[in-house]
Amino acid sequence: METNWKVDYPTYSATYWTEDYEWSEVGVWVRPDGYYVSTDSGCSCYSPWESHSWNDPDAFTGPLTFEQVVECVYDLELDDDRRSEVGTMLLAIEDHEGKDD
């Protein structure tokens, strides 16, 4: 029987809330083989990433380099507010990357 590897909260994320208690989130996970990107959305009665599993090949994009992460998240159709949140997340990742060198 295959184990269902539930997903921990992402290493980096950008969350956007609406006035109707709905949210959408872009997450980036740092794993030994690279970065993984995914999106999730819902209402306040659900938690982000609860429906994601590492066993689902369609749940994530990766492994990626940092440059590929930037390209991947900017290819998402985001409004200006969400794009700003994602930009802040990418700066945090870039800052972390620079400290590891």
SULBELGI-V607416 format. One record per pair of residues at least 4 apart in sequence whose ideal C-beta (glycine too) atoms are under 6 Angstrom apart, sorted by sequence separation. I is the first residue (numbers start at 1). GAP is how many residues later the second one is. D is the distance in Angstrom with one decimal. If there is no record, write none. Layout:
# SULBELGI-V607416
I/GAP/D  I/GAP/D
This chain:
# SULBELGI-V607416
18/4/4.6  42/4/4.0  64/4/3.8  68/4/6.0  78/4/4.1  64/5/5.1  78/5/4.5  17/6/5.1  28/7/5.6  29/7/4.5  52/7/4.8  15/8/5.8  16/8/5.2  40/8/5.0  28/9/5.5  40/9/5.7  15/10/4.6  27/11/5.4  61/11/5.6  13/12/5.5  14/12/4.9  26/13/5.4  73/13/5.3  13/14/4.6  25/15/5.2  12/16/4.4  10/17/3.2  24/17/3.9  10/18/5.7  11/18/5.4  10/19/5.1  11/19/4.4  70/20/5.9  22/21/5.2  38/21/5.9  21/22/5.7  38/22/4.8  21/23/4.1  25/23/4.9  36/24/4.4  37/24/4.8  36/26/3.4  35/27/5.8  34/28/5.8  34/29/2.9  35/29/4.6  33/30/4.5  34/30/5.4  66/31/5.7  37/32/5.9  35/34/4.8  37/35/5.0  28/41/5.9  7/42/4.8  7/45/4.3  26/47/5.7  5/48/5.9  4/49/5.3  5/49/3.9  5/50/5.7  4/51/5.8  26/60/5.5  16/66/4.7  16/69/5.7  14/71/3.9  14/72/4.6  14/75/4.2  12/77/5.1  12/80/5.8  12/81/5.4
